[in-house]
Amino acid sequence: MAEALLYNHLMDYGESGIYPFHMPGHKLGKGLESFPLLKLDLTEISGMDNLYEAEGVIAKAQELAAATFAADETVFLVNGSTTGVIASVLGVCNPGDELIIARNSHCSAYHGMILGDIIPRYINPQVINEYGLLGGISTEDVREAVKSYPDAKAVFITSPTYEGFSSDIKKIADLCHSYGKLLIVDEAHGAHFNFHSAFPKSAVTCGADIVIQSLHKTLPALTQSALLHFKGNRLDKNRVKQMIRLIQTSSPSYILMGMMDWLRSHLDERKDEIFNTYIENLINFRDDLKDLKKIKLLEKELNHRYAIEEIDISRLVFYTGRSNKSGLEIDKILRDHYKIQMELSSEIHFLGISTIVDTKEAFDYLAEVLIDLDKKLMINEEKTDTYNVIYPISNVKISPREAFYSKKEKIPLEKSEGKISAEFVVLYPPGIPILSPGEEITRIHIEQIIKGLKKKQIIDVIV
């Protein structure tokens, strides 16, 4: 048999003994080993309903999901939260409309603006200067934006962020509605919020009009399993659903839909038992690490600061700016020497994703390793550089769509001041565009990109 390179690589990782503090939330199939996946792989035959004209079992499954997640109506997404984000942007805006959008939005939101010829009006999240990370979106910044752009159709923000920082969605939703604006919340990393009071409140219960959640990020679901929730009656739900049908596969996976329905049923039946144990493990883990000296686990001291309403305690964010080793180096040590794979790392932090399938033994092992590692590290001059999270005010010259389809040329970045960007420039982390198509390139942009990349760069600009 010919070599199946990707398949073998995946199987090797699953059998390597590495513990995954990363997505997807089922952590290499914990609790899902006995699922007969191939028997779930069906199509729209008699009795199996149709996702896009749901009247039978899919319609009922979606109704049950809406009840569990406190929504008025819920739609299954089988191409991930990306589908929900793009469909929401296209569903509430017409070509040429303005959208007030947080600059730390996922790239899918930018792609939606390109597809729909929508004009972005950016607002920036607060900056946590002491850690070089991004916080939340302040209500006052939203107020200023809706007053400055009275014709904008909606406000789009991400809450929680990748680091688990949630904004005050209740106040932002009330503000948006008082100005006649819709609120869309990308809550991809918060699908677990509604299952325990130890987590931030879900945007669904805080009054957002559309909320998008990725089940596979923080719950034991297969990758691309996601939900779009509607709340209230301020928008045309059918138009958003029409957009989902427009951009999502015409062959929606019954495996994903069936397993989302099973997960909802499982959580409905055992929610208290599962989440109470999980929260106890999380609290004990955090208590075990409170005396770390060189690695700092970010805690609730961030609540109500930097426009953060509440942190998500399930998101394990470790600041390394006071250590003699970077987050990247510690991440590699954890992987190579201790068989622990984290989700993300940078010069100043590393991050793990925990879910309900993580056991006490897993938390104890990670705590033991970090305590031992912390003793071996040395105190270093603290790093406070925030170049990768501070952005100049955006001057949008043309729409992202016009820029995307315009005639372009490549020029040295250092000669691009005053030109219009024809591409995205994104530094990871945090993965937020320093430049996006249609924006004027300034001297600050150039300096930030050069500093971030530490090398000369060629960039596409509009001719």
FENPE-V733980 format. One record per residue. N is the residue number from 1. RES is the residue in three letters. PHI is phi in degrees with one decimal (none if undefined). Layout:
# FENPE-V733980
n->{N	N}
res->{RES	RES}
phi->{PHI	PHI}
This chain:
# FENPE-V733980
n->{1	2	3	4	5	6	7	8	9	10	11	12	13	14	15	16	17	18	19	20	21	22	23	24	25	26	27	28	29	30	31	32	33	34	35	36	37	38	39	40	41	42	43	44	45	46	47	48	49	50	51	52	53	54	55	56	57	58	59	60	61	62	63	64	65	66	67	68	69	70	71	72	73	74	75	76	77	78	79	80	81	82	83	84	85	86	87	88	89	90	91	92	93	94	95	96	97	98	99	100	101	102	103	104	105	106	107	108	109	110	111	112	113	114	115	116	117	118	119	120	121	122	123	124	125	126	127	128	129	130	131	132	133	134	135	136	137	138	139	140	141	142	143	144	145	146	147	148	149	150	151	152	153	154	155	156	157	158	159	160	161	162	163	164	165	166	167	168	169	170	171	172	173	174	175	176	177	178	179	180	181	182	183	184	185	186	187	188	189	190	191	192	193	194	195	196	197	198	199	200	201	202	203	204	205	206	207	208	209	210	211	212	213	214	215	216	217	218	219	220	221	222	223	224	225	226	227	228	229	230	231	232	233	234	235	236	237	238	239	240	241	242	243	244	245	246	247	248	249	250	251	252	253	254	255	256	257	258	259	260	261	262	263	264	265	266	267	268	269	270	271	272	273	274	275	276	277	278	279	280	281	282	283	284	285	286	287	288	289	290	291	292	293	294	295	296	297	298	299	300	301	302	303	304	305	306	307	308	309	310	311	312	313	314	315	316	317	318	319	320	321	322	323	324	325	326	327	328	329	330	331	332	333	334	335	336	337	338	339	340	341	342	343	344	345	346	347	348	349	350	351	352	353	354	355	356	357	358	359	360	361	362	363	364	365	366	367	368	369	370	371	372	373	374	375	376	377	378	379	380	381	382	383	384	385	386	387	388	389	390	391	392	393	394	395	396	397	398	399	400	401	402	403	404	405	406	407	408	409	410	411	412	413	414	415	416	417	418	419	420	421	422	423	424	425	426	427	428	429	430	431	432	433	434	435	436	437	438	439	440	441	442	443	444	445	446	447	448	449	450	451	452	453	454	455	456	457	458	459	460	461	462	463}
res->{MET	ALA	GLU	ALA	LEU	LEU	TYR	ASN	HIS	LEU	MET	ASP	TYR	GLY	GLU	SER	GLY	ILE	TYR	PRO	PHE	HIS	MET	PRO	GLY	HIS	LYS	LEU	GLY	LYS	GLY	LEU	GLU	SER	PHE	PRO	LEU	LEU	LYS	LEU	ASP	LEU	THR	GLU	ILE	SER	GLY	MET	ASP	ASN	LEU	TYR	GLU	ALA	GLU	GLY	VAL	ILE	ALA	LYS	ALA	GLN	GLU	LEU	ALA	ALA	ALA	THR	PHE	ALA	ALA	ASP	GLU	THR	VAL	PHE	LEU	VAL	ASN	GLY	SER	THR	THR	GLY	VAL	ILE	ALA	SER	VAL	LEU	GLY	VAL	CYS	ASN	PRO	GLY	ASP	GLU	LEU	ILE	ILE	ALA	ARG	ASN	SER	HIS	CYS	SER	ALA	TYR	HIS	GLY	MET	ILE	LEU	GLY	ASP	ILE	ILE	PRO	ARG	TYR	ILE	ASN	PRO	GLN	VAL	ILE	ASN	GLU	TYR	GLY	LEU	LEU	GLY	GLY	ILE	SER	THR	GLU	ASP	VAL	ARG	GLU	ALA	VAL	LYS	SER	TYR	PRO	ASP	ALA	LYS	ALA	VAL	PHE	ILE	THR	SER	PRO	THR	TYR	GLU	GLY	PHE	SER	SER	ASP	ILE	LYS	LYS	ILE	ALA	ASP	LEU	CYS	HIS	SER	TYR	GLY	LYS	LEU	LEU	ILE	VAL	ASP	GLU	ALA	HIS	GLY	ALA	HIS	PHE	ASN	PHE	HIS	SER	ALA	PHE	PRO	LYS	SER	ALA	VAL	THR	CYS	GLY	ALA	ASP	ILE	VAL	ILE	GLN	SER	LEU	HIS	LYS	THR	LEU	PRO	ALA	LEU	THR	GLN	SER	ALA	LEU	LEU	HIS	PHE	LYS	GLY	ASN	ARG	LEU	ASP	LYS	ASN	ARG	VAL	LYS	GLN	MET	ILE	ARG	LEU	ILE	GLN	THR	SER	SER	PRO	SER	TYR	ILE	LEU	MET	GLY	MET	MET	ASP	TRP	LEU	ARG	SER	HIS	LEU	ASP	GLU	ARG	LYS	ASP	GLU	ILE	PHE	ASN	THR	TYR	ILE	GLU	ASN	LEU	ILE	ASN	PHE	ARG	ASP	ASP	LEU	LYS	ASP	LEU	LYS	LYS	ILE	LYS	LEU	LEU	GLU	LYS	GLU	LEU	ASN	HIS	ARG	TYR	ALA	ILE	GLU	GLU	ILE	ASP	ILE	SER	ARG	LEU	VAL	PHE	TYR	THR	GLY	ARG	SER	ASN	LYS	SER	GLY	LEU	GLU	ILE	ASP	LYS	ILE	LEU	ARG	ASP	HIS	TYR	LYS	ILE	GLN	MET	GLU	LEU	SER	SER	GLU	ILE	HIS	PHE	LEU	GLY	ILE	SER	THR	ILE	VAL	ASP	THR	LYS	GLU	ALA	PHE	ASP	TYR	LEU	ALA	GLU	VAL	LEU	ILE	ASP	LEU	ASP	LYS	LYS	LEU	MET	ILE	ASN	GLU	GLU	LYS	THR	ASP	THR	TYR	ASN	VAL	ILE	TYR	PRO	ILE	SER	ASN	VAL	LYS	ILE	SER	PRO	ARG	GLU	ALA	PHE	TYR	SER	LYS	LYS	GLU	LYS	ILE	PRO	LEU	GLU	LYS	SER	GLU	GLY	LYS	ILE	SER	ALA	GLU	PHE	VAL	VAL	LEU	TYR	PRO	PRO	GLY	ILE	PRO	ILE	LEU	SER	PRO	GLY	GLU	GLU	ILE	THR	ARG	ILE	HIS	ILE	GLU	GLN	ILE	ILE	LYS	GLY	LEU	LYS	LYS	LYS	GLN	ILE	ILE	ASP	VAL	ILE	VAL}
phi->{none	-61.5	-66.4	-101.4	-59.9	-64.4	-57.1	-63.9	-63.5	-63.9	-64.9	-62.2	-64.9	-64.7	-104.2	-81.1	86.0	-71.0	-94.1	-93.4	-92.3	-148.4	-70.5	-75.2	-67.8	-81.7	53.4	61.8	90.0	-61.1	85.8	-115.7	-61.7	-93.6	-70.0	-82.6	-56.7	-66.9	-73.3	-86.2	-84.8	-118.5	-139.2	-78.4	-88.3	-55.2	89.9	-98.8	65.7	-140.3	-53.5	-88.5	-137.5	-68.2	-135.5	-115.4	-66.5	-68.6	-59.1	-67.1	-62.9	-68.6	-62.9	-65.3	-64.7	-59.2	-64.6	-66.0	-97.2	66.3	-99.4	-78.0	-153.6	-131.1	-121.1	-70.4	-117.2	-114.9	-117.7	78.2	-62.8	-50.6	-59.4	-65.1	-64.0	-62.8	-63.5	-66.6	-61.8	-70.9	-77.0	-107.0	-120.6	-97.0	-54.3	90.8	-72.4	-97.0	-129.1	-78.5	-137.7	-67.3	-67.8	-92.2	-83.0	-62.5	-58.8	-61.8	-65.6	-65.6	-64.0	-62.0	-68.1	-66.1	-63.6	-97.7	54.3	-106.3	-93.1	-80.2	-123.7	-83.0	-125.6	-99.8	-69.6	-67.5	-108.2	-89.2	-57.8	-67.8	-119.0	67.7	-125.1	-94.6	-96.7	-101.7	-98.3	-81.4	-60.6	-65.4	-66.2	-65.3	-59.2	-61.9	-68.4	-70.3	-74.1	-75.2	-125.9	-64.8	-89.0	-59.7	-80.8	-158.2	-116.8	-123.2	-135.1	-105.2	-155.6	-80.4	-77.2	-58.0	-84.0	85.4	-96.3	-101.4	-90.8	-81.5	-64.9	-59.1	-66.4	-66.1	-63.6	-60.5	-63.5	-57.0	-68.0	-66.9	-100.4	76.0	-105.7	-81.5	-120.8	-108.2	-121.0	-81.7	-106.5	-55.0	-94.9	-127.7	-64.9	-89.5	-58.1	-77.1	-99.7	-161.6	-70.7	-72.6	-96.7	-59.0	-69.9	-68.6	-60.8	-63.1	-84.8	-98.1	103.8	-64.6	-79.5	-132.2	-131.2	-113.1	-128.5	-96.7	-66.3	-75.0	-77.3	-127.8	-132.7	-76.6	-132.8	-74.9	-55.6	86.1	-80.3	-151.3	-132.2	-115.5	-109.2	-107.2	-138.7	84.0	-128.1	-86.6	-129.7	-87.0	-63.9	-63.3	-67.8	-62.9	-65.4	-63.7	-67.4	-59.7	-63.5	-67.2	-106.3	-94.6	-56.2	-83.1	-122.8	-61.4	-72.4	-72.0	-60.7	-65.5	-63.7	-63.0	-76.4	-65.1	-66.0	-62.7	-60.6	-58.9	-63.2	-61.0	-71.5	-58.5	-79.4	-127.2	-53.2	-61.9	-60.0	-68.2	-77.7	-64.4	-64.7	-60.8	-63.8	-59.2	-64.1	-64.1	-64.3	-63.5	-61.9	-64.7	-64.1	-62.4	-103.8	-68.4	-101.6	-59.9	-106.4	-105.0	-109.6	-117.9	-82.6	-66.8	-126.0	-71.2	-63.5	-83.7	-58.9	65.2	-130.1	55.1	61.4	-91.4	-72.7	-162.4	-85.7	-93.4	-69.9	-77.4	-90.0	-98.6	-107.9	-110.6	-86.8	-118.5	-64.0	-97.7	-98.9	-80.6	-124.4	-76.7	-60.1	-62.2	-68.7	-66.9	-56.2	-66.9	-62.1	-60.4	-72.3	-77.5	-105.0	-123.5	57.0	-118.9	-106.2	-84.3	-82.1	-156.9	-149.3	-145.6	-62.9	-118.8	-163.2	-136.6	-142.3	-120.7	-106.6	-108.3	-142.2	-65.1	-87.3	-73.0	-88.6	-57.2	-63.1	-67.3	-63.3	-63.4	-65.7	-62.2	-62.9	-59.2	-64.5	-68.0	-63.4	-65.1	-66.6	-59.4	-66.6	-86.1	-78.4	-120.8	-70.1	-123.0	-60.1	-65.1	-90.8	-126.0	-66.1	-117.2	-61.2	-83.8	-128.5	-104.9	-123.6	-69.8	-62.7	-80.1	-109.0	-81.0	-88.3	-140.7	-68.5	-54.9	-66.2	-60.7	-64.5	-61.5	-97.8	-74.2	-70.1	-124.6	-143.6	-95.7	-137.3	-60.6	-54.4	-64.5	-104.7	-96.8	-58.1	88.4	-81.3	-101.5	-67.0	-108.5	-147.2	-88.2	-122.4	-129.7	-102.8	-114.0	-72.2	-95.5	79.0	-107.8	-61.3	-73.1	-131.0	-132.1	-54.6	100.2	-92.5	-75.2	-86.4	-108.8	-61.7	-64.1	-55.7	-60.4	-63.4	-65.4	-67.1	-62.1	-65.4	-70.8	-87.8	56.9	-162.3	-69.0	-137.9	-100.1	-133.8	-83.7	-129.2	-77.3	-73.1}
